[in-house]
């Protein structure tokens, strides 16, 4: 079961040229690939969303 959680899924993604360039520069600054940067940012957003939901339940 844990192997399924670690398996990577491919997702086609369309970005505007300007957003692509911004993300590419940011990735370079953080020494990540563009794909790695996008995955990192999405992971952080999901963590923050989960955290904010827990705070709102109190």
Buried (B, 14 or more C-beta within 10 A) or exposed (E): EEEEEEEEEEEEEEEEEEEEEEBBEBBEEEEBEBEEBBEBBEEEEEEEEEEEEEEEEE
